[in-house]
Amino acid sequence: MRNVFDQYAQPENRLTHALICGLADDRPLLRRFLRFALGRSNPPVAGLQVVEQQLPGETPLTEEESQKQGIPDAWVFNDSGWALVIECKVAASPRLSQLRRHLATARRRGFENVRLLVLSVLPPEFTLPDTVRRIAWSDLYIWLRSQARSSAWAARTAQYMEVLEGKMIADGYLKEGTLTVFSGIPFTKDNPYTYREAKRVLGLAMAELRKRRNLRGILRIDTEAAGKKAITGRKLTYVWDYIRLRGASTDADVWKVPHLTLSIQHDHALSMVTLPNGLRASHRRRLVGAGQKPFGELFAKVTRQLDGVGKRAPGSHPWVQMLQRRYPRSRSIPHSDARLEFDPRTCVSTGTPRPKGWPKYQPEWLDAVFSALRRKRSNMQLGLGVKFAYQDCPTVHGPKAIDAFASAWIACKPLLDVVLGSP
């Protein structure tokens, strides 16, 4: 069904329409928006009028006419000569000449106290005039989310921004920046997994994770290196991306060195350190060459640290995933020849009684991992990290999921130190 806000062809106009509908209908929200948009300014609260795609006092224009005439996207004004002019940008950056023209238009129409608000994805490449303020769409989204409890229109507009962002990413319209920020993984029983939404949420999560100081300082992530060239998986039930490590290798081939992986799947998310199929022989020797006992001790140390993530994100737990796969063609759906998944706490000896909530002891799962790595002959990869089931872990549905994802990677630092030969 077509969304109620999809009344225009241009994404900028759709966003403007969604925002203006809410501001025009919810007057308390309008007053709070003006305080948010104008900062320290003291905006009027009485006699306000709100219009879009038209000049004050004139009839609305069609989308095509509005574009040809270059009028502002929206106005908030009163009869006392006060006006807030709104210009919205998504794919393009604002232009100084356009902003000056909008201010001049407002003054010609008798508005003596004029302010101009630019809503954009990308920041301007020039110094804004004193009467102009720029707000990022992502900051507006955060503000709308903060108003959602008291305003159904704020909640509705924020939700539409999420929907439209997914469409723009899928259509290739939004190539830089974001409209929203990561606010959790939304998938539940009542809101099932979709590829488009998973791809959008994954992009936001990875952008937040690349900003994390603890990941830069402790794991030395490479914030400048790109992840996957394309987030594929339209026909699958998961999407994933990775972050490179500066200390791993200068090799451009990420499939030869350890990396950090985040996978958003239909019923859970995985935050893991991945040892890929093409892992360098020297790296694998450091991991298994000393024998099974040191390997088991390392495994137990990392598992205990991963278990600590579950205390901060209740309902999550450590997870191991060993896969043997082959790809018939590039970007095709892989054939899964073997899969071993288990909670690594099953392999850690703790004595009796075992910690509350831990599964029963079954060390043979670890024996299988060690043997497969020691005698590797196939295209096989190993992942160690934390599993966040949507049904069991409330944290994954909110912004604090980013903290949990980062903590899972940091908990695996002893493994990375051994594999990479770090001191």
C-alpha positions in Angstrom: 0.0 0.0 0.0 1.3 3.5 -0.9 2.4 5.5 2.1 0.3 8.6 2.9 3.4 10.8 2.6 4.3 9.5 -0.9 2.6 12.5 -2.6 5.6 13.7 -4.6 8.1 12.2 -7.0 11.3 13.9 -5.5 12.6 12.4 -2.2 13.3 15.9 -0.8 9.6 16.8 -1.4 8.4 13.6 0.2 10.5 14.3 3.3 9.2 17.9 3.4 5.6 16.7 3.1 6.0 14.2 5.9 7.5 16.8 8.3 5.1 19.6 7.4 2.0 17.4 7.7 3.0 16.7 11.3 4.0 20.3 12.2 0.7 21.7 10.7 -1.5 19.2 12.5 0.3 19.1 15.9 0.8 22.6 17.2 2.7 21.7 20.4 5.1 19.8 18.2 5.4 22.8 15.9 6.4 25.0 18.8 9.0 22.5 20.1 10.3 22.1 16.5 10.9 25.9 16.2 12.9 25.9 19.4 14.9 23.0 18.2 15.4 24.5 14.7 16.3 28.0 15.8 18.5 27.2 18.8 18.6 30.2 21.1 16.1 32.2 19.2 12.8 33.0 20.8 10.2 32.1 18.0 6.6 33.3 18.1 4.0 30.9 19.2 0.7 32.7 18.2 -0.9 33.0 14.7 1.6 30.6 13.0 0.8 29.4 9.5 2.5 26.5 7.7 2.6 25.9 4.0 4.7 23.9 1.5 5.4 24.1 -2.2 3.9 27.6 -2.4 4.5 31.2 -1.4 2.6 32.7 1.5 -0.7 34.0 0.4 -0.7 32.2 -3.0 -2.2 29.0 -4.2 -0.1 25.8 -4.0 2.0 24.9 -7.0 2.6 21.6 -8.7 5.8 19.9 -8.0 7.1 20.7 -11.5 6.1 24.4 -11.2 7.7 24.7 -7.8 11.0 23.3 -9.1 10.9 25.7 -12.1 10.3 28.7 -10.0 12.9 27.7 -7.4 10.7 28.6 -4.4 11.5 27.3 -0.9 10.2 23.9 0.1 8.2 25.2 3.1 7.4 28.2 5.2 6.4 28.8 8.8 5.2 32.4 9.3 2.8 34.8 10.9 1.1 38.1 10.0 3.6 40.2 12.0 6.5 39.9 9.5 8.2 36.8 11.0 9.1 33.8 8.8 11.1 30.6 8.9 12.0 29.5 5.4 12.8 25.8 5.0 15.0 24.3 2.2 15.5 20.5 2.0 18.3 18.7 0.4 19.2 15.0 0.2 21.4 14.0 -2.7 22.8 17.5 -3.3 24.5 20.1 -1.0 22.9 23.5 -0.4 24.1 26.3 -2.6 24.8 29.8 -1.2 23.1 31.5 -4.2 19.9 29.6 -3.6 19.8 30.4 0.1 20.4 34.1 -0.6 17.6 34.1 -3.2 15.2 32.5 -0.7 16.0 35.2 1.9 15.5 37.9 -0.7 12.2 36.4 -1.7 10.9 36.5 1.9 12.0 40.1 2.4 10.3 41.2 -0.9 7.1 39.6 0.4 7.1 41.8 3.5 8.8 39.6 6.1 11.3 41.7 8.1 12.3 39.0 10.6 13.4 36.1 8.4 15.3 32.9 9.4 16.2 30.2 7.0 16.6 26.5 7.9 18.5 24.0 5.7 17.8 20.3 6.2 20.5 18.3 4.4 22.4 15.1 4.4 25.7 16.7 3.4 27.1 19.8 5.1 27.5 23.0 3.1 30.9 23.8 1.6 30.7 27.4 2.6 30.1 29.6 5.7 26.4 30.0 6.3 25.0 33.6 6.7 24.0 34.6 10.2 20.3 34.2 9.5 20.8 30.6 8.2 21.0 27.4 10.2 21.7 24.0 8.9 20.5 20.7 10.6 21.4 17.3 9.4 18.4 15.0 8.6 19.9 12.4 11.0 19.8 15.0 13.8 16.2 15.8 12.9 15.5 12.1 13.1 17.0 11.8 16.6 14.8 14.8 17.7 11.7 13.3 16.2 12.4 10.0 18.0 12.8 12.0 21.3 9.3 13.5 20.6 7.6 10.2 19.6 6.1 9.4 23.0 4.2 12.7 23.2 3.4 13.1 19.5 2.0 10.5 17.1 3.0 12.7 14.2 6.7 12.8 15.3 6.7 9.0 15.5 5.0 8.7 12.1 7.5 11.0 10.5 10.5 9.3 12.0 9.1 5.9 10.8 8.6 7.3 7.3 12.2 8.6 7.2 13.3 5.0 7.9 11.1 3.6 5.1 12.2 6.3 2.6 15.8 5.8 3.4 15.6 2.1 2.6 13.9 3.0 -0.7 16.6 5.6 -1.6 19.4 3.2 -0.8 17.8 0.5 -2.9 17.3 2.9 -5.8 20.9 4.2 -5.5 19.6 7.8 -4.8 21.3 8.1 -1.4 25.0 7.5 -2.0 26.5 9.5 0.8 25.4 10.1 4.4 22.2 9.0 6.0 18.7 10.3 6.9 18.6 8.4 10.2 20.9 6.9 12.8 21.0 3.4 14.2 18.2 3.0 16.8 18.2 -0.8 17.1 17.3 -3.8 15.0 13.6 -3.6 14.4 12.8 -7.2 13.5 10.3 -9.0 15.8 7.5 -11.6 15.4 5.2 -8.8 14.4 7.7 -7.0 12.2 9.5 -9.7 10.2 12.8 -9.5 8.5 13.1 -7.8 5.1 16.2 -7.4 3.0 15.8 -3.7 2.3 15.4 -2.8 6.0 18.2 -5.2 7.1 20.5 -3.5 4.6 19.6 0.0 5.8 20.0 -1.0 9.5 23.3 -2.8 8.8 24.7 0.3 7.1 23.8 2.5 10.0 25.2 0.1 12.5 28.5 -0.2 10.7 28.8 3.6 10.4 28.4 3.9 14.2 30.8 1.1 14.9 33.5 2.7 12.7 33.3 5.8 15.0 33.9 3.9 18.2 37.0 5.0 20.0 37.4 1.8 21.9 37.5 -0.2 18.7 40.1 2.2 17.2 42.2 2.1 20.4 41.9 -1.5 21.5 41.5 -3.4 18.2 43.0 -0.8 15.9 40.2 -0.9 13.3 40.9 0.6 10.0 38.3 3.4 9.8 39.3 4.5 6.3 39.1 1.1 4.6 35.7 0.2 3.0 33.7 -2.9 3.9 31.9 -4.9 1.3 31.5 -3.2 -2.1 27.8 -4.2 -2.2 25.5 -5.5 0.5 23.9 -8.4 -1.4 21.5 -11.0 -0.1 18.1 -10.1 -1.6 17.2 -13.8 -2.0 18.7 -14.8 1.4 17.7 -14.3 5.0 20.7 -12.3 6.1 23.1 -9.5 5.3 26.5 -8.8 6.6 29.5 -6.5 6.4 33.0 -6.3 7.9 35.6 -4.0 9.3 39.3 -4.4 8.6 42.1 -4.3 11.3 45.2 -2.1 10.8 47.3 -4.7 12.6 46.2 -7.6 10.5 48.1 -7.1 7.3 48.9 -4.6 4.6 47.4 -7.2 2.1 44.5 -5.7 0.2 42.8 -9.1 0.3 40.6 -9.2 3.4 39.9 -12.9 2.9 43.5 -13.7 4.0 43.4 -11.9 7.4 41.1 -11.8 10.4 38.4 -9.2 10.3 35.3 -8.1 12.3 32.0 -9.2 11.0 28.4 -8.1 11.8 25.6 -10.2 10.4 21.9 -9.2 10.6 19.8 -12.3 10.1 16.1 -13.1 10.1 15.9 -14.0 13.8 19.3 -13.0 15.3 22.4 -10.9 14.8 26.0 -12.1 15.0 28.9 -9.9 16.1 32.0 -12.0 15.4 35.7 -12.1 14.7 36.1 -14.1 11.5 39.1 -16.2 10.5 38.4 -16.5 6.8 38.9 -19.5 4.5 42.1 -17.9 2.9 43.7 -17.2 6.3 47.4 -17.0 6.0 49.3 -20.2 6.9 51.4 -18.2 9.4 48.3 -17.0 11.2 46.8 -20.5 11.4 50.1 -21.9 12.7 50.1 -19.4 15.5 46.6 -20.5 16.5 46.9 -24.3 16.4 50.6 -25.0 16.0 51.4 -25.1 19.7 48.9 -27.9 20.2 45.4 -28.5 21.6 46.0 -27.5 25.2 47.1 -23.9 24.5 44.3 -23.6 21.9 41.8 -24.8 24.5 43.1 -22.4 27.1 42.9 -19.5 24.7 39.4 -20.6 23.7 38.3 -20.7 27.3 39.7 -17.2 28.0 37.9 -15.7 25.1 34.7 -17.5 26.0 34.6 -16.1 29.5 35.1 -12.6 28.2 32.3 -13.2 25.7 30.1 -14.4 28.5 30.5 -11.0 30.1 28.8 -9.4 27.1 25.7 -11.3 28.0 25.6 -9.7 31.4 25.4 -6.3 29.7 23.0 -7.5 27.0 20.8 -10.1 28.7 19.6 -12.8 26.4 22.7 -12.9 24.2 25.4 -15.6 24.5 28.7 -16.6 23.1 28.6 -18.4 19.7 30.9 -20.3 17.4 30.2 -20.8 13.7 32.4 -23.0 11.5 31.3 -23.1 7.8 32.5 -25.0 4.8 31.0 -23.3 1.7 31.5 -22.9 -2.0 30.2 -20.3 -4.5 29.2 -21.5 -8.0 29.6 -17.9 -9.2 30.6 -14.5 -7.8 27.7 -13.1 -5.7 25.7 -16.3 -6.1 24.0 -18.1 -3.2 26.7 -20.3 -1.7 26.3 -24.1 -1.2 26.7 -25.0 2.4 28.7 -28.2 2.6 29.1 -28.3 6.4 28.1 -26.2 9.3 29.1 -26.5 13.0 27.5 -24.0 15.4 27.5 -24.1 19.2 27.8 -22.2 22.4 31.5 -22.3 23.3 30.6 -22.4 27.0 29.9 -26.1 26.4 33.7 -26.6 25.9 34.9 -24.7 29.0 35.6 -26.8 32.1 34.5 -24.9 35.2 34.2 -27.7 37.7 30.9 -28.5 39.5 28.6 -26.8 39.8 28.8 -25.0 36.5 27.9 -21.2 36.5 24.2 -20.5 36.4 22.8 -20.5 32.9 25.8 -22.3 31.3 25.1 -25.3 29.1 26.4 -28.8 30.0 30.0 -29.6 29.4 30.8 -31.2 26.0 34.4 -30.6 25.1 34.3 -32.7 21.9 32.8 -29.6 20.1 36.1 -27.9 20.6 38.0 -31.0 19.6 36.2 -30.8 16.2 37.2 -27.2 15.7 40.8 -27.8 16.5 41.0 -30.8 14.3 39.4 -29.1 11.4 41.7 -26.1 11.7 44.8 -28.3 12.1 44.0 -30.5 9.1 42.3 -27.9 6.9 41.7 -29.1 3.4 38.5 -27.3 2.4 37.2 -23.8 1.9 36.3 -23.3 5.6 36.0 -20.3 7.9 35.7 -19.9 11.6 33.7 -17.2 13.5 33.8 -16.5 17.3 31.6 -13.9 18.9 28.1 -13.3 20.3 24.7 -14.3 19.1 21.9 -11.8 19.8 18.5 -13.5 19.3 15.7 -10.9 18.7 13.2 -12.8 20.8 15.5 -13.2 23.8 17.7 -10.1 23.8 15.8 -6.7 24.3 19.1 -4.8 24.0 19.4 -5.6 20.3 16.2 -3.5 19.6 17.7 -0.3 20.9 20.7 2.0 20.2 22.7 0.2 23.0 23.1 -2.7 20.7 26.1 -0.9 19.2 27.8 -1.1 22.6 27.1 -4.9 22.7 28.4 -5.5 19.2 31.6 -3.6 19.9 32.1 -5.4 23.3 31.8 -8.8 21.5 34.6 -7.9 19.2 36.8 -6.5 22.0 36.3 -9.7 24.0 38.0 -11.6 21.2 41.2 -9.6 21.4 43.2 -12.4 23.0 42.4 -14.5 19.9 43.4 -11.7 17.6 46.7 -11.2 19.5 47.6 -14.8 19.1 46.7 -15.1 15.4 48.4 -11.8 14.5 51.4 -12.3 16.7 50.7 -9.1 18.7 52.8 -8.6 21.8 
